[in-house]
Amino acid sequence: MSPKEFLISCRISKAGYMLTGTDHSISDISEECGFPSPSDMTVRFKKECGMTPKEYRESKRRMKG
């Protein structure tokens, strides 16, 4: 894993944590995690996790009940 890939992975992990643990907007989360834009975070998040940030948040909320 390259340093750039590692950094992106860390940002995705933090975004996932924030998506499930807060009600912050996806725009706010992308900024907080260091992505250049919400759309960049969405593309990278979908590539890593197989779903968009919105889909991820909704699936985790359904699991919690």
N, CA, C and O atoms as a Maestro MAE file, in Angstrom:
{
 s_m_m2io_version
 :::
 2.0.0
}

f_m_ct {
 s_m_title
 :::
 protein
 m_atom[260] {
  # First column is atom index #
  i_m_mmod_type
  r_m_x_coord
  r_m_y_coord
  r_m_z_coord
  i_m_residue_number
  s_m_chain_name
  s_m_pdb_residue_name
  s_m_pdb_atom_name
  i_m_atomic_number
  :::
  1 25 0.847 -1.177 0.000 1 A "MET " " N  " 7
  2 3 0.000 0.000 0.000 1 A "MET " " CA " 6
  3 2 0.890 1.238 0.000 1 A "MET " " C  " 6
  4 15 1.790 1.371 0.829 1 A "MET " " O  " 8
  5 25 0.630 2.122 -0.924 2 A "SER " " N  " 7
  6 3 1.416 3.355 -1.005 2 A "SER " " CA " 6
  7 2 0.986 4.322 0.112 2 A "SER " " C  " 6
  8 15 -0.097 4.170 0.677 2 A "SER " " O  " 8
  9 25 1.819 5.300 0.423 3 A "PRO " " N  " 7
  10 3 1.434 6.296 1.428 3 A "PRO " " CA " 6
  11 2 0.119 7.002 1.074 3 A "PRO " " C  " 6
  12 15 -0.700 7.276 1.951 3 A "PRO " " O  " 8
  13 25 -0.073 7.290 -0.209 4 A "LYS " " N  " 7
  14 3 -1.309 7.951 -0.634 4 A "LYS " " CA " 6
  15 2 -2.519 7.042 -0.384 4 A "LYS " " C  " 6
  16 15 -3.546 7.501 0.116 4 A "LYS " " O  " 8
  17 25 -2.400 5.763 -0.729 5 A "GLU " " N  " 7
  18 3 -3.490 4.812 -0.492 5 A "GLU " " CA " 6
  19 2 -3.775 4.667 0.999 5 A "GLU " " C  " 6
  20 15 -4.930 4.555 1.410 5 A "GLU " " O  " 8
  21 25 -2.714 4.671 1.803 6 A "PHE " " N  " 7
  22 3 -2.881 4.584 3.254 6 A "PHE " " CA " 6
  23 2 -3.641 5.793 3.785 6 A "PHE " " C  " 6
  24 15 -4.548 5.645 4.604 6 A "PHE " " O  " 8
  25 25 -3.282 6.973 3.329 7 A "LEU " " N  " 7
  26 3 -3.950 8.197 3.758 7 A "LEU " " CA " 6
  27 2 -5.431 8.162 3.379 7 A "LEU " " C  " 6
  28 15 -6.289 8.508 4.192 7 A "LEU " " O  " 8
  29 25 -5.727 7.753 2.167 8 A "ILE " " N  " 7
  30 3 -7.124 7.666 1.720 8 A "ILE " " CA " 6
  31 2 -7.885 6.657 2.578 8 A "ILE " " C  " 6
  32 15 -9.031 6.900 2.959 8 A "ILE " " O  " 8
  33 25 -7.252 5.536 2.879 9 A "SER " " N  " 7
  34 3 -7.881 4.521 3.724 9 A "SER " " CA " 6
  35 2 -8.204 5.072 5.110 9 A "SER " " C  " 6
  36 15 -9.272 4.798 5.658 9 A "SER " " O  " 8
  37 25 -7.289 5.840 5.669 10 A "CYS " " N  " 7
  38 3 -7.522 6.465 6.976 10 A "CYS " " CA " 6
  39 2 -8.678 7.455 6.899 10 A "CYS " " C  " 6
  40 15 -9.515 7.510 7.800 10 A "CYS " " O  " 8
  41 25 -8.724 8.231 5.829 11 A "ARG " " N  " 7
  42 3 -9.807 9.195 5.661 11 A "ARG " " CA " 6
  43 2 -11.149 8.494 5.509 11 A "ARG " " C  " 6
  44 15 -12.152 8.949 6.059 11 A "ARG " " O  " 8
  45 25 -11.176 7.392 4.767 12 A "ILE " " N  " 7
  46 3 -12.407 6.622 4.589 12 A "ILE " " CA " 6
  47 2 -12.867 6.051 5.933 12 A "ILE " " C  " 6
  48 15 -14.058 6.079 6.245 12 A "ILE " " O  " 8
  49 25 -11.938 5.541 6.719 13 A "SER " " N  " 7
  50 3 -12.278 4.997 8.038 13 A "SER " " CA " 6
  51 2 -12.881 6.063 8.929 13 A "SER " " C  " 6
  52 15 -13.895 5.825 9.584 13 A "SER " " O  " 8
  53 25 -12.270 7.233 8.959 14 A "LYS " " N  " 7
  54 3 -12.791 8.330 9.773 14 A "LYS " " CA " 6
  55 2 -14.167 8.760 9.270 14 A "LYS " " C  " 6
  56 15 -15.066 9.029 10.067 14 A "LYS " " O  " 8
  57 25 -14.331 8.824 7.962 15 A "ALA " " N  " 7
  58 3 -15.630 9.200 7.391 15 A "ALA " " CA " 6
  59 2 -16.693 8.184 7.782 15 A "ALA " " C  " 6
  60 15 -17.804 8.570 8.147 15 A "ALA " " O  " 8
  61 25 -16.380 6.901 7.716 16 A "GLY " " N  " 7
  62 3 -17.329 5.863 8.115 16 A "GLY " " CA " 6
  63 2 -17.738 6.004 9.568 16 A "GLY " " C  " 6
  64 15 -18.913 5.872 9.910 16 A "GLY " " O  " 8
  65 25 -16.766 6.271 10.411 17 A "TYR " " N  " 7
  66 3 -17.053 6.490 11.834 17 A "TYR " " CA " 6
  67 2 -17.976 7.683 12.024 17 A "TYR " " C  " 6
  68 15 -18.933 7.615 12.795 17 A "TYR " " O  " 8
  69 25 -17.692 8.773 11.325 18 A "MET " " N  " 7
  70 3 -18.505 9.986 11.455 18 A "MET " " CA " 6
  71 2 -19.897 9.802 10.851 18 A "MET " " C  " 6
  72 15 -20.871 10.351 11.365 18 A "MET " " O  " 8
  73 25 -19.996 9.044 9.779 19 A "LEU " " N  " 7
  74 3 -21.304 8.802 9.157 19 A "LEU " " CA " 6
  75 2 -22.235 8.046 10.099 19 A "LEU " " C  " 6
  76 15 -23.440 8.301 10.120 19 A "LEU " " O  " 8
  77 25 -21.683 7.123 10.874 20 A "THR " " N  " 7
  78 3 -22.519 6.336 11.779 20 A "THR " " CA " 6
  79 2 -22.664 6.971 13.155 20 A "THR " " C  " 6
  80 15 -23.646 6.720 13.853 20 A "THR " " O  " 8
  81 25 -21.695 7.791 13.551 21 A "GLY " " N  " 7
  82 3 -21.705 8.335 14.902 21 A "GLY " " CA " 6
  83 2 -22.187 9.768 15.038 21 A "GLY " " C  " 6
  84 15 -22.325 10.271 16.153 21 A "GLY " " O  " 8
  85 25 -22.444 10.430 13.923 22 A "THR " " N  " 7
  86 3 -22.884 11.819 13.983 22 A "THR " " CA " 6
  87 2 -24.008 12.044 12.973 22 A "THR " " C  " 6
  88 15 -24.298 11.196 12.129 22 A "THR " " O  " 8
  89 25 -24.620 13.201 13.090 23 A "ASP " " N  " 7
  90 3 -25.619 13.618 12.106 23 A "ASP " " CA " 6
  91 2 -25.063 14.701 11.190 23 A "ASP " " C  " 6
  92 15 -25.827 15.389 10.513 23 A "ASP " " O  " 8
  93 25 -23.749 14.859 11.161 24 A "HIS " " N  " 7
  94 3 -23.130 15.861 10.298 24 A "HIS " " CA " 6
  95 2 -23.436 15.554 8.835 24 A "HIS " " C  " 6
  96 15 -23.605 14.397 8.452 24 A "HIS " " O  " 8
  97 25 -23.503 16.595 8.039 25 A "SER " " N  " 7
  98 3 -23.764 16.405 6.611 25 A "SER " " CA " 6
  99 2 -22.558 15.743 5.949 25 A "SER " " C  " 6
  100 15 -21.440 15.786 6.464 25 A "SER " " O  " 8
  101 25 -22.812 15.140 4.810 26 A "ILE " " N  " 7
  102 3 -21.726 14.514 4.058 26 A "ILE " " CA " 6
  103 2 -20.705 15.562 3.648 26 A "ILE " " C  " 6
  104 15 -19.507 15.280 3.624 26 A "ILE " " O  " 8
  105 25 -21.158 16.760 3.328 27 A "SER " " N  " 7
  106 3 -20.232 17.850 2.976 27 A "SER " " CA " 6
  107 2 -19.312 18.182 4.149 27 A "SER " " C  " 6
  108 15 -18.104 18.341 3.973 27 A "SER " " O  " 8
  109 25 -19.888 18.287 5.344 28 A "ASP " " N  " 7
  110 3 -19.078 18.595 6.529 28 A "ASP " " CA " 6
  111 2 -18.092 17.465 6.826 28 A "ASP " " C  " 6
  112 15 -16.940 17.716 7.180 28 A "ASP " " O  " 8
  113 25 -18.547 16.230 6.681 29 A "ILE " " N  " 7
  114 3 -17.679 15.080 6.943 29 A "ILE " " CA " 6
  115 2 -16.535 15.032 5.941 29 A "ILE " " C  " 6
  116 15 -15.393 14.763 6.313 29 A "ILE " " O  " 8
  117 25 -16.839 15.294 4.666 30 A "SER " " N  " 7
  118 3 -15.769 15.250 3.661 30 A "SER " " CA " 6
  119 2 -14.709 16.308 3.959 30 A "SER " " C  " 6
  120 15 -13.515 16.058 3.795 30 A "SER " " O  " 8
  121 25 -15.141 17.477 4.392 31 A "GLU " " N  " 7
  122 3 -14.186 18.541 4.737 31 A "GLU " " CA " 6
  123 2 -13.375 18.153 5.973 31 A "GLU " " C  " 6
  124 15 -12.156 18.320 5.995 31 A "GLU " " O  " 8
  125 25 -14.044 17.641 6.988 32 A "GLU " " N  " 7
  126 3 -13.384 17.251 8.232 32 A "GLU " " CA " 6
  127 2 -12.343 16.142 7.997 32 A "GLU " " C  " 6
  128 15 -11.316 16.093 8.675 32 A "GLU " " O  " 8
  129 25 -12.619 15.262 7.038 33 A "CYS " " N  " 7
  130 3 -11.728 14.135 6.767 33 A "CYS " " CA " 6
  131 2 -10.639 14.461 5.745 33 A "CYS " " C  " 6
  132 15 -9.783 13.623 5.464 33 A "CYS " " O  " 8
  133 25 -10.667 15.669 5.192 34 A "GLY " " N  " 7
  134 3 -9.582 16.092 4.309 34 A "GLY " " CA " 6
  135 2 -9.764 15.797 2.838 34 A "GLY " " C  " 6
  136 15 -8.799 15.833 2.073 34 A "GLY " " O  " 8
  137 25 -10.992 15.504 2.428 35 A "PHE " " N  " 7
  138 3 -11.239 15.289 1.003 35 A "PHE " " CA " 6
  139 2 -11.399 16.634 0.299 35 A "PHE " " C  " 6
  140 15 -11.912 17.582 0.894 35 A "PHE " " O  " 8
  141 25 -10.970 16.729 -0.954 36 A "PRO " " N  " 7
  142 3 -11.070 17.999 -1.686 36 A "PRO " " CA " 6
  143 2 -12.510 18.453 -1.917 36 A "PRO " " C  " 6
  144 15 -12.775 19.650 -2.028 36 A "PRO " " O  " 8
  145 25 -13.439 17.497 -1.990 37 A "SER " " N  " 7
  146 3 -14.848 17.837 -2.214 37 A "SER " " CA " 6
  147 2 -15.717 16.663 -1.780 37 A "SER " " C  " 6
  148 15 -15.229 15.538 -1.666 37 A "SER " " O  " 8
  149 25 -17.002 16.918 -1.536 38 A "PRO " " N  " 7
  150 3 -17.908 15.810 -1.204 38 A "PRO " " CA " 6
  151 2 -17.989 14.769 -2.321 38 A "PRO " " C  " 6
  152 15 -18.099 13.574 -2.047 38 A "PRO " " O  " 8
  153 25 -17.936 15.213 -3.566 39 A "SER " " N  " 7
  154 3 -18.014 14.251 -4.670 39 A "SER " " CA " 6
  155 2 -16.775 13.356 -4.709 39 A "SER " " C  " 6
  156 15 -16.880 12.171 -5.025 39 A "SER " " O  " 8
  157 25 -15.609 13.908 -4.391 40 A "ASP " " N  " 7
  158 3 -14.390 13.088 -4.336 40 A "ASP " " CA " 6
  159 2 -14.510 12.047 -3.227 40 A "ASP " " C  " 6
  160 15 -14.133 10.891 -3.418 40 A "ASP " " O  " 8
  161 25 -15.034 12.449 -2.073 41 A "MET " " N  " 7
  162 3 -15.217 11.495 -0.987 41 A "MET " " CA " 6
  163 2 -16.190 10.400 -1.415 41 A "MET " " C  " 6
  164 15 -15.955 9.225 -1.135 41 A "MET " " O  " 8
  165 25 -17.268 10.765 -2.083 42 A "THR " " N  " 7
  166 3 -18.265 9.784 -2.516 42 A "THR " " CA " 6
  167 2 -17.653 8.760 -3.462 42 A "THR " " C  " 6
  168 15 -17.877 7.559 -3.309 42 A "THR " " O  " 8
  169 25 -16.885 9.228 -4.435 43 A "VAL " " N  " 7
  170 3 -16.250 8.316 -5.393 43 A "VAL " " CA " 6
  171 2 -15.294 7.365 -4.680 43 A "VAL " " C  " 6
  172 15 -15.332 6.156 -4.912 43 A "VAL " " O  " 8
  173 25 -14.448 7.896 -3.827 44 A "ARG " " N  " 7
  174 3 -13.464 7.064 -3.127 44 A "ARG " " CA " 6
  175 2 -14.132 6.129 -2.115 44 A "ARG " " C  " 6
  176 15 -13.726 4.977 -1.962 44 A "ARG " " O  " 8
  177 25 -15.161 6.637 -1.425 45 A "PHE " " N  " 7
  178 3 -15.879 5.833 -0.448 45 A "PHE " " CA " 6
  179 2 -16.560 4.649 -1.133 45 A "PHE " " C  " 6
  180 15 -16.504 3.524 -0.637 45 A "PHE " " O  " 8
  181 25 -17.203 4.905 -2.275 46 A "LYS " " N  " 7
  182 3 -17.875 3.835 -3.005 46 A "LYS " " CA " 6
  183 2 -16.871 2.801 -3.502 46 A "LYS " " C  " 6
  184 15 -17.153 1.602 -3.484 46 A "LYS " " O  " 8
  185 25 -15.710 3.256 -3.941 47 A "LYS " " N  " 7
  186 3 -14.673 2.331 -4.410 47 A "LYS " " CA " 6
  187 2 -14.188 1.440 -3.264 47 A "LYS " " C  " 6
  188 15 -13.973 0.245 -3.462 47 A "LYS " " O  " 8
  189 25 -14.016 2.006 -2.079 48 A "GLU " " N  " 7
  190 3 -13.503 1.256 -0.930 48 A "GLU " " CA " 6
  191 2 -14.574 0.390 -0.265 48 A "GLU " " C  " 6
  192 15 -14.302 -0.746 0.125 48 A "GLU " " O  " 8
  193 25 -15.785 0.923 -0.137 49 A "CYS " " N  " 7
  194 3 -16.817 0.272 0.676 49 A "CYS " " CA " 6
  195 2 -17.941 -0.370 -0.129 49 A "CYS " " C  " 6
  196 15 -18.748 -1.122 0.418 49 A "CYS " " O  " 8
  197 25 -17.996 -0.075 -1.425 50 A "GLY " " N  " 7
  198 3 -19.030 -0.673 -2.256 50 A "GLY " " CA " 6
  199 2 -20.375 0.014 -2.197 50 A "GLY " " C  " 6
  200 15 -21.350 -0.473 -2.769 50 A "GLY " " O  " 8
  201 25 -20.437 1.147 -1.508 51 A "MET " " N  " 7
  202 3 -21.674 1.917 -1.438 51 A "MET " " CA " 6
  203 2 -21.334 3.380 -1.179 51 A "MET " " C  " 6
  204 15 -20.238 3.701 -0.718 51 A "MET " " O  " 8
  205 25 -22.279 4.255 -1.479 52 A "THR " " N  " 7
  206 3 -22.052 5.679 -1.262 52 A "THR " " CA " 6
  207 2 -22.098 5.981 0.239 52 A "THR " " C  " 6
  208 15 -22.598 5.164 1.013 52 A "THR " " O  " 8
  209 25 -21.591 7.130 0.655 53 A "PRO " " N  " 7
  210 3 -21.686 7.496 2.067 53 A "PRO " " CA " 6
  211 2 -23.132 7.509 2.572 53 A "PRO " " C  " 6
  212 15 -23.404 7.074 3.692 53 A "PRO " " O  " 8
  213 25 -24.048 8.001 1.756 54 A "LYS " " N  " 7
  214 3 -25.463 8.032 2.159 54 A "LYS " " CA " 6
  215 2 -26.000 6.618 2.352 54 A "LYS " " C  " 6
  216 15 -26.680 6.339 3.340 54 A "LYS " " O  " 8
  217 25 -25.700 5.732 1.417 55 A "GLU " " N  " 7
  218 3 -26.140 4.339 1.534 55 A "GLU " " CA " 6
  219 2 -25.524 3.673 2.768 55 A "GLU " " C  " 6
  220 15 -26.190 2.908 3.465 55 A "GLU " " O  " 8
  221 25 -24.257 3.967 3.030 56 A "TYR " " N  " 7
  222 3 -23.556 3.418 4.189 56 A "TYR " " CA " 6
  223 2 -24.234 3.866 5.480 56 A "TYR " " C  " 6
  224 15 -24.502 3.051 6.362 56 A "TYR " " O  " 8
  225 25 -24.507 5.158 5.586 57 A "ARG " " N  " 7
  226 3 -25.154 5.712 6.778 57 A "ARG " " CA " 6
  227 2 -26.521 5.057 6.985 57 A "ARG " " C  " 6
  228 15 -26.856 4.650 8.098 57 A "ARG " " O  " 8
  229 25 -27.297 4.960 5.924 58 A "GLU " " N  " 7
  230 3 -28.635 4.370 6.026 58 A "GLU " " CA " 6
  231 2 -28.576 2.901 6.417 58 A "GLU " " C  " 6
  232 15 -29.384 2.443 7.226 58 A "GLU " " O  " 8
  233 25 -27.628 2.158 5.852 59 A "SER " " N  " 7
  234 3 -27.532 0.727 6.181 59 A "SER " " CA " 6
  235 2 -27.132 0.536 7.637 59 A "SER " " C  " 6
  236 15 -27.645 -0.369 8.296 59 A "SER " " O  " 8
  237 25 -26.240 1.354 8.147 60 A "LYS " " N  " 7
  238 3 -25.811 1.237 9.544 60 A "LYS " " CA " 6
  239 2 -26.933 1.629 10.483 60 A "LYS " " C  " 6
  240 15 -27.085 1.028 11.547 60 A "LYS " " O  " 8
  241 25 -27.720 2.623 10.113 61 A "ARG " " N  " 7
  242 3 -28.852 3.026 10.961 61 A "ARG " " CA " 6
  243 2 -29.919 1.936 11.009 61 A "ARG " " C  " 6
  244 15 -30.524 1.701 12.054 61 A "ARG " " O  " 8
  245 25 -30.148 1.272 9.877 62 A "ARG " " N  " 7
  246 3 -31.121 0.168 9.847 62 A "ARG " " CA " 6
  247 2 -30.650 -0.964 10.754 62 A "ARG " " C  " 6
  248 15 -31.464 -1.606 11.417 62 A "ARG " " O  " 8
  249 25 -29.356 -1.211 10.787 63 A "MET " " N  " 7
  250 3 -28.815 -2.286 11.617 63 A "MET " " CA " 6
  251 2 -28.980 -1.993 13.103 63 A "MET " " C  " 6
  252 15 -29.188 -2.902 13.906 63 A "MET " " O  " 8
  253 25 -28.885 -0.702 13.463 64 A "LYS " " N  " 7
  254 3 -29.023 -0.312 14.862 64 A "LYS " " CA " 6
  255 2 -30.478 -0.389 15.322 64 A "LYS " " C  " 6
  256 15 -30.756 -0.515 16.515 64 A "LYS " " O  " 8
  257 25 -31.390 -0.313 14.376 65 A "GLY " " N  " 7
  258 3 -32.808 -0.437 14.708 65 A "GLY " " CA " 6
  259 2 -33.482 0.830 14.588 65 A "GLY " " C  " 6
  260 15 -34.686 0.914 14.830 65 A "GLY " " O  " 8
  :::
 }
 m_bond[259] {
  # First column is bond index #
  i_m_from
  i_m_to
  i_m_order
  :::
  1 1 2 1
  2 2 3 1
  3 3 4 2
  4 3 5 1
  5 5 6 1
  6 6 7 1
  7 7 8 2
  8 7 9 1
  9 9 10 1
  10 10 11 1
  11 11 12 2
  12 11 13 1
  13 13 14 1
  14 14 15 1
  15 15 16 2
  16 15 17 1
  17 17 18 1
  18 18 19 1
  19 19 20 2
  20 19 21 1
  21 21 22 1
  22 22 23 1
  23 23 24 2
  24 23 25 1
  25 25 26 1
  26 26 27 1
  27 27 28 2
  28 27 29 1
  29 29 30 1
  30 30 31 1
  31 31 32 2
  32 31 33 1
  33 33 34 1
  34 34 35 1
  35 35 36 2
  36 35 37 1
  37 37 38 1
  38 38 39 1
  39 39 40 2
  40 39 41 1
  41 41 42 1
  42 42 43 1
  43 43 44 2
  44 43 45 1
  45 45 46 1
  46 46 47 1
  47 47 48 2
  48 47 49 1
  49 49 50 1
  50 50 51 1
  51 51 52 2
  52 51 53 1
  53 53 54 1
  54 54 55 1
  55 55 56 2
  56 55 57 1
  57 57 58 1
  58 58 59 1
  59 59 60 2
  60 59 61 1
  61 61 62 1
  62 62 63 1
  63 63 64 2
  64 63 65 1
  65 65 66 1
  66 66 67 1
  67 67 68 2
  68 67 69 1
  69 69 70 1
  70 70 71 1
  71 71 72 2
  72 71 73 1
  73 73 74 1
  74 74 75 1
  75 75 76 2
  76 75 77 1
  77 77 78 1
  78 78 79 1
  79 79 80 2
  80 79 81 1
  81 81 82 1
  82 82 83 1
  83 83 84 2
  84 83 85 1
  85 85 86 1
  86 86 87 1
  87 87 88 2
  88 87 89 1
  89 89 90 1
  90 90 91 1
  91 91 92 2
  92 91 93 1
  93 93 94 1
  94 94 95 1
  95 95 96 2
  96 95 97 1
  97 97 98 1
  98 98 99 1
  99 99 100 2
  100 99 101 1
  101 101 102 1
  102 102 103 1
  103 103 104 2
  104 103 105 1
  105 105 106 1
  106 106 107 1
  107 107 108 2
  108 107 109 1
  109 109 110 1
  110 110 111 1
  111 111 112 2
  112 111 113 1
  113 113 114 1
  114 114 115 1
  115 115 116 2
  116 115 117 1
  117 117 118 1
  118 118 119 1
  119 119 120 2
  120 119 121 1
  121 121 122 1
  122 122 123 1
  123 123 124 2
  124 123 125 1
  125 125 126 1
  126 126 127 1
  127 127 128 2
  128 127 129 1
  129 129 130 1
  130 130 131 1
  131 131 132 2
  132 131 133 1
  133 133 134 1
  134 134 135 1
  135 135 136 2
  136 135 137 1
  137 137 138 1
  138 138 139 1
  139 139 140 2
  140 139 141 1
  141 141 142 1
  142 142 143 1
  143 143 144 2
  144 143 145 1
  145 145 146 1
  146 146 147 1
  147 147 148 2
  148 147 149 1
  149 149 150 1
  150 150 151 1
  151 151 152 2
  152 151 153 1
  153 153 154 1
  154 154 155 1
  155 155 156 2
  156 155 157 1
  157 157 158 1
  158 158 159 1
  159 159 160 2
  160 159 161 1
  161 161 162 1
  162 162 163 1
  163 163 164 2
  164 163 165 1
  165 165 166 1
  166 166 167 1
  167 167 168 2
  168 167 169 1
  169 169 170 1
  170 170 171 1
  171 171 172 2
  172 171 173 1
  173 173 174 1
  174 174 175 1
  175 175 176 2
  176 175 177 1
  177 177 178 1
  178 178 179 1
  179 179 180 2
  180 179 181 1
  181 181 182 1
  182 182 183 1
  183 183 184 2
  184 183 185 1
  185 185 186 1
  186 186 187 1
  187 187 188 2
  188 187 189 1
  189 189 190 1
  190 190 191 1
  191 191 192 2
  192 191 193 1
  193 193 194 1
  194 194 195 1
  195 195 196 2
  196 195 197 1
  197 197 198 1
  198 198 199 1
  199 199 200 2
  200 199 201 1
  201 201 202 1
  202 202 203 1
  203 203 204 2
  204 203 205 1
  205 205 206 1
  206 206 207 1
  207 207 208 2
  208 207 209 1
  209 209 210 1
  210 210 211 1
  211 211 212 2
  212 211 213 1
  213 213 214 1
  214 214 215 1
  215 215 216 2
  216 215 217 1
  217 217 218 1
  218 218 219 1
  219 219 220 2
  220 219 221 1
  221 221 222 1
  222 222 223 1
  223 223 224 2
  224 223 225 1
  225 225 226 1
  226 226 227 1
  227 227 228 2
  228 227 229 1
  229 229 230 1
  230 230 231 1
  231 231 232 2
  232 231 233 1
  233 233 234 1
  234 234 235 1
  235 235 236 2
  236 235 237 1
  237 237 238 1
  238 238 239 1
  239 239 240 2
  240 239 241 1
  241 241 242 1
  242 242 243 1
  243 243 244 2
  244 243 245 1
  245 245 246 1
  246 246 247 1
  247 247 248 2
  248 247 249 1
  249 249 250 1
  250 250 251 1
  251 251 252 2
  252 251 253 1
  253 253 254 1
  254 254 255 1
  255 255 256 2
  256 255 257 1
  257 257 258 1
  258 258 259 1
  259 259 260 2
  :::
 }
}
